[in-house]
Amino acid sequence: MKRHIILILIAMALVTVMASAVVKPGIEVLRDGGFKQLQGKRVGLVTNPSGIDNNLKSTVDILNDAPGVKLVALFGPEHGVRGNAHAGDKVADAVDPATGVKMYSLYGKTHEPTAEMLSDIDVLIYDIQDIGCRSYTFYATMGVCMQACAKHNKEFMVLDRPNPLGGNKVEGNLVEPGYFSFVSKYSIPYLYGLTPGELAQYLNEEGIIAKESKTGKKCRLTVIPMEGWTRDMKFRDTGMPWVLPSPQIPAPENAFFYPVSGILGELYIFNTGIGYTLPFECFAASWIDAEELAKNMNALNLPGMHFRPINYKPFFALSVAVDKSLQEVHGVQIYITDFDKANLVLTQFYFLQVVHEMYPNQELFEQNPKRYAMFDKVCGTKEIRERFCKRYKVEDIIDYFNKDNETFKAKSSKYYLYK
């Protein structure tokens, strides 16, 4: 009896998802069109568990069942095709047990598909739910796949999905020479305000793929747009089901907080809610006075932001270097009260400013100087750190941080697929 009740509840949940979804992702648009762009072609698919339709069916299974389509290879980014690897873990090649299709890792020995990996395919498809932030590596995987397709004369297709932050939020300077890495792969702002399909068009048409692939050629790109999405939509507005694209983004709102604290986390000094129930939603350390910090942060009157004191003990640490003893920490939980007014990325620098005022003897950047390189890579420049460390004042970096926003918006708007 219990089993029957559970099955009924699951069925009801699926019906609710189907009824509430107002946005149709690219995979559904492709399927509803009879997979006409793929007929008779051998297909490779870059995906992870977030590649689903609105009934939670995996794109892997949809393409494997598609008439006239031959799925011959799967490619897994960070965390793998089935999402069974933790952040930073190398992912090995394997065979997908559900389909018997060969799975290649793009987060192991190589990040870019090789000629051998692509030899048996005609078109490489990308379908992953991204979060619209430059240091989140899935867009970089998309870009290097485009480069590989340009090199080896393969078609590339993006099945588009929402930017969970919407299509208007642009924050941060462009990546500068010397600071490109897989967490800052291309010269785009930290928050770039594009869907995966729009970003693919930007990279292709602006000559970035031609340059990075060293071919001088664009890749043969096709984007299958969503239906029903508009630029003002956050993910909850779409009615689509959310499948976590990585372990620390369990809900769409975590995508809002990732840029709020993700750069700060590279210092390995503070807990940002990782290892607790609030990933990326906290600023905390064992030596902070939570009440005083909350009072001082709220005194800044940051638009769209509010802070409450919090005391907690993380359940686990992603790195021993971050927290050897998992001791209790004290700080603030971050609340975004007006997403459109909030400057998400600069919030962590305001936190550093306040903490420096409260604890001037704490060497915030000197505790782990080996982390400078990663901090600068995520920022896309050393200028942010060097300018900020002179006085620990956000006013010393804000102009530099914002200097590229309007130019990028104007340039990237040519590739908008949605109003």
C-alpha positions in Angstrom: 0.0 0.0 0.0 2.8 2.4 0.9 4.5 1.7 -2.4 1.3 2.6 -4.3 0.9 5.8 -2.4 4.5 6.8 -3.1 4.0 6.1 -6.8 0.8 8.2 -6.8 2.6 11.1 -5.1 5.4 10.9 -7.7 2.9 10.9 -10.6 1.1 13.9 -9.0 4.4 15.8 -8.7 5.2 15.1 -12.4 1.8 16.3 -13.4 2.3 19.5 -11.4 5.7 20.1 -13.1 4.1 19.6 -16.5 1.2 21.9 -15.8 3.3 24.7 -14.3 6.1 24.9 -16.9 5.7 28.0 -19.1 9.1 27.6 -20.7 10.0 24.8 -23.1 13.8 24.0 -23.1 15.7 23.4 -26.4 15.5 19.6 -26.1 11.7 19.7 -26.1 11.7 22.1 -29.1 14.0 19.7 -30.9 11.8 16.7 -30.1 8.6 18.5 -31.0 10.1 19.3 -34.4 10.7 15.6 -35.0 14.5 15.8 -34.5 14.7 17.0 -38.1 18.2 18.6 -37.7 19.6 15.3 -36.6 18.0 12.8 -39.0 20.5 10.2 -40.2 23.3 11.7 -38.1 25.6 10.2 -35.5 25.4 12.2 -32.3 27.7 13.0 -29.4 26.1 14.6 -26.4 27.7 16.8 -23.7 25.5 16.8 -20.7 25.0 16.1 -17.0 21.9 15.3 -14.9 20.5 18.9 -15.4 19.9 18.1 -19.1 16.3 17.1 -18.9 12.9 17.8 -20.3 10.0 19.2 -18.2 9.0 15.6 -17.3 12.5 15.0 -15.8 13.5 12.7 -18.7 17.2 12.9 -19.4 18.3 14.2 -22.7 20.6 11.2 -22.9 17.5 8.9 -23.0 15.5 11.2 -25.2 18.2 11.2 -27.9 18.9 7.5 -27.4 15.2 6.8 -28.1 14.9 9.3 -30.9 13.9 7.9 -34.3 16.4 8.5 -37.1 19.1 9.6 -34.6 22.1 7.5 -33.5 23.6 8.4 -30.1 27.2 7.2 -30.3 29.1 9.1 -27.6 28.5 10.9 -24.3 30.8 13.6 -22.9 30.9 14.5 -19.2 32.0 17.9 -17.8 33.0 18.5 -14.2 30.9 16.2 -12.0 30.3 13.8 -14.9 27.4 12.8 -17.2 25.5 11.3 -14.4 26.7 13.8 -11.7 28.5 11.3 -9.5 31.8 13.2 -9.1 32.4 16.0 -6.6 33.8 19.4 -7.4 37.3 19.3 -8.7 37.4 15.4 -8.9 38.9 14.0 -12.1 36.3 12.1 -14.1 37.3 8.9 -15.9 36.1 7.5 -19.2 33.5 4.8 -18.8 30.4 3.2 -20.4 26.9 4.5 -19.5 25.1 1.5 -17.9 21.7 2.7 -19.0 22.4 3.1 -22.7 25.6 1.2 -23.3 27.0 4.4 -24.9 30.7 5.2 -24.4 31.3 8.1 -22.0 34.3 10.4 -22.4 35.5 12.7 -19.6 36.1 16.3 -20.3 37.3 16.9 -16.7 40.2 14.5 -16.5 43.3 14.3 -18.7 41.7 16.5 -21.3 39.1 19.3 -21.2 38.7 19.4 -25.0 37.4 16.5 -27.1 40.1 15.0 -29.2 40.0 14.0 -32.8 39.7 10.4 -31.8 36.7 11.2 -29.5 35.0 13.0 -32.3 35.9 10.6 -35.1 32.6 8.7 -35.1 30.2 11.6 -34.7 28.6 14.1 -37.1 27.3 16.6 -34.6 28.2 17.3 -31.0 25.3 18.6 -28.9 25.5 20.6 -25.6 22.7 20.5 -23.1 23.5 21.6 -19.6 21.8 23.9 -17.1 24.4 26.7 -16.4 24.2 29.4 -13.8 25.4 32.5 -15.8 28.6 33.0 -13.9 32.1 33.0 -15.4 33.8 30.9 -12.7 31.3 28.1 -13.1 33.0 25.8 -15.6 30.2 24.4 -17.8 30.3 27.4 -20.2 34.0 26.8 -20.6 33.3 23.1 -21.5 30.9 24.4 -24.1 33.5 26.7 -25.5 36.3 24.1 -25.8 33.8 21.8 -27.5 33.1 24.5 -30.0 36.8 24.9 -30.5 37.2 21.1 -31.1 34.4 21.2 -33.6 36.0 24.1 -35.5 39.3 22.1 -35.6 37.8 18.8 -36.7 35.0 20.2 -39.0 32.1 18.8 -36.9 28.7 20.4 -36.4 27.9 21.8 -32.9 24.4 22.3 -31.5 23.3 24.0 -28.3 20.0 23.0 -26.8 19.2 26.2 -25.0 18.2 26.6 -21.4 17.5 29.6 -19.1 20.1 31.7 -17.4 18.7 31.3 -13.9 19.8 34.9 -13.1 17.7 36.2 -16.0 19.1 37.9 -19.1 19.8 41.4 -17.7 22.3 41.0 -14.9 25.8 41.9 -16.0 28.6 42.5 -13.4 32.3 42.5 -13.4 35.3 43.3 -15.5 36.4 41.3 -18.5 39.2 38.7 -18.1 42.6 40.2 -18.8 45.7 38.6 -20.5 47.6 36.4 -18.1 44.5 35.4 -16.1 42.7 33.1 -18.4 41.9 29.6 -16.9 39.1 27.2 -16.9 37.3 29.4 -14.3 37.9 32.5 -16.5 38.0 30.9 -19.9 37.0 33.8 -22.1 37.0 37.6 -21.9 33.5 38.1 -20.5 32.2 39.7 -17.3 31.8 37.7 -14.1 28.0 37.7 -14.6 27.4 37.9 -18.4 23.6 37.9 -18.8 23.3 35.4 -21.6 21.8 32.0 -22.1 24.1 29.1 -23.2 22.9 29.5 -26.8 23.4 33.3 -26.8 26.9 32.9 -25.3 27.7 30.3 -27.9 26.7 32.7 -30.7 28.7 35.5 -29.1 31.9 33.4 -28.8 31.4 32.2 -32.4 30.5 35.4 -34.2 33.0 37.6 -32.3 35.8 35.5 -33.5 36.8 34.0 -30.2 36.3 30.4 -31.2 38.3 31.0 -34.4 41.1 32.5 -32.4 41.2 30.0 -29.6 41.0 27.0 -31.9 43.8 28.4 -33.9 41.9 27.6 -37.1 40.7 31.0 -38.1 37.3 29.4 -38.6 34.1 29.6 -36.8 32.4 26.3 -35.8 29.3 25.2 -37.6 26.8 26.2 -34.9 23.1 25.6 -34.5 21.2 26.8 -31.5 17.8 25.3 -30.7 16.1 28.2 -28.8 13.7 27.8 -25.9 10.1 28.7 -26.2 8.4 31.0 -23.7 11.5 32.5 -22.0 12.0 36.2 -21.6 15.0 38.2 -20.3 13.3 39.3 -17.1 12.6 35.6 -16.0 14.5 34.1 -13.1 14.4 30.3 -13.0 11.4 30.0 -10.7 9.4 32.1 -13.2 9.9 29.4 -15.9 7.9 26.7 -14.0 10.6 24.2 -15.1 11.9 21.5 -12.7 15.4 22.1 -11.3 17.9 19.4 -11.2 21.1 20.5 -9.4 23.8 21.0 -12.0 26.5 20.5 -9.3 26.3 19.3 -5.7 26.5 22.8 -4.1 23.7 24.3 -6.3 20.7 22.3 -5.0 18.1 25.0 -5.8 17.9 27.8 -8.3 18.4 30.4 -5.6 21.9 29.0 -4.9 22.7 30.3 -8.4 21.9 33.8 -7.0 24.3 33.3 -4.1 27.2 31.6 -5.9 28.5 35.0 -7.3 27.9 36.7 -3.9 30.5 34.6 -2.1 32.3 32.4 -4.6 35.3 34.7 -5.1 35.7 35.1 -1.3 35.7 31.3 -0.9 38.9 31.1 -2.9 40.8 32.6 0.1 40.2 29.6 2.3 39.6 31.8 5.3 35.9 32.0 5.6 33.0 29.5 5.5 30.4 30.6 3.0 27.8 28.0 3.9 29.5 25.1 2.1 29.3 22.1 4.3 26.2 23.5 6.0 22.7 23.7 4.7 23.1 27.2 3.1 25.8 26.8 0.3 27.1 30.2 -0.7 24.6 32.1 1.5 26.9 32.9 4.5 30.0 34.8 5.5 31.4 33.3 8.7 34.5 32.4 10.7 35.2 31.1 14.2 36.6 34.5 15.4 33.7 36.8 14.1 31.1 38.4 16.3 27.9 37.6 14.5 25.7 40.3 16.0 28.3 43.0 15.4 28.9 41.9 11.8 25.2 41.9 11.0 24.8 45.3 12.4 27.8 46.7 10.5 26.8 45.0 7.2 23.2 46.4 7.4 24.6 49.8 8.2 26.0 49.9 4.7 22.4 49.9 3.3 23.5 47.9 0.3 20.7 48.0 -2.3 18.7 44.7 -2.3 20.7 43.1 0.4 20.1 42.3 4.1 22.1 40.3 6.7 21.1 38.4 9.8 23.5 37.0 12.5 24.0 33.3 12.3 26.1 30.7 14.3 26.5 27.2 13.0 28.9 24.2 12.8 29.5 22.8 9.3 28.8 19.2 8.8 31.7 18.7 6.3 34.6 20.5 4.6 35.3 20.3 0.9 39.0 20.8 1.7 41.1 20.2 4.9 42.8 23.5 4.1 39.5 25.3 4.6 38.5 23.9 7.9 40.6 21.2 9.7 38.4 20.9 12.8 34.9 21.8 11.5 34.6 24.2 14.4 31.6 26.4 15.1 31.6 29.6 13.0 29.8 32.9 13.4 28.8 35.5 10.9 25.9 36.5 8.7 23.3 34.8 6.5 22.8 36.8 3.3 19.3 37.7 2.1 18.7 39.1 -1.4 15.7 41.3 -0.9 15.7 42.9 -4.4 17.6 40.9 -7.0 17.5 43.5 -9.7 18.9 46.3 -7.4 21.5 44.2 -5.7 25.2 44.1 -6.9 25.8 40.5 -6.2 29.5 40.2 -6.7 30.7 43.3 -4.9 28.8 42.2 -1.7 31.7 39.9 -0.7 34.1 42.8 -1.0 31.9 44.9 1.3 32.1 42.0 3.7 35.9 42.1 3.6 35.8 45.9 4.1 33.7 45.6 7.2 35.7 42.6 8.6 38.9 44.6 8.2 37.4 47.5 10.1 36.2 45.2 12.9 39.4 43.1 13.0 42.3 45.2 11.6 44.9 42.8 12.9 43.5 39.9 10.9 45.7 39.5 7.8 42.8 38.6 5.4 44.9 38.1 2.3 48.1 37.0 4.0 46.8 34.0 5.8 46.9 31.9 2.6 49.1 33.8 0.1 49.2 30.7 -2.1 45.6 31.3 -2.9 46.4 34.6 -4.6 46.7 32.9 -8.0 43.3 31.3 -7.9 41.7 34.4 -6.4 43.1 36.5 -9.3 42.1 34.0 -11.9 38.5 34.0 -10.7 38.6 37.8 -10.7 40.1 37.8 -14.1 42.8 40.2 -13.1 45.2 41.0 -10.2 44.0 44.6 -10.3 41.0 44.0 -8.1 43.0 42.4 -5.3 45.9 44.8 -5.5 43.7 47.9 -5.5 41.5 46.6 -2.7 44.3 45.6 -0.4 45.7 49.1 -0.2 42.9 50.4 2.0 40.2 47.6 2.1 37.7 50.0 0.5 35.2 48.9 -2.2 35.3 52.5 -3.5 38.9 51.8 -4.7 37.7 48.9 -7.0 34.2 49.7 -8.0 35.0 51.8 -11.1 37.5 49.1 -12.3 35.0 46.3 -11.6 32.3 48.0 -13.6 34.3 49.5 -16.4 33.4 46.9 -19.1 29.7 46.4 -18.3 28.0 48.7 -20.7 30.4 47.9 -23.6 29.8 44.2 -23.2 26.0 44.7 -23.0 26.0 46.6 -26.2 28.2 44.0 -28.0 26.4 40.9 -26.7 22.9 42.3 -27.3 23.4 41.6 -31.0 23.2 37.9 -30.1 20.0 38.0 -28.0 17.5 35.3 -28.9 14.9 36.5 -26.5 13.3 39.8 -25.6 
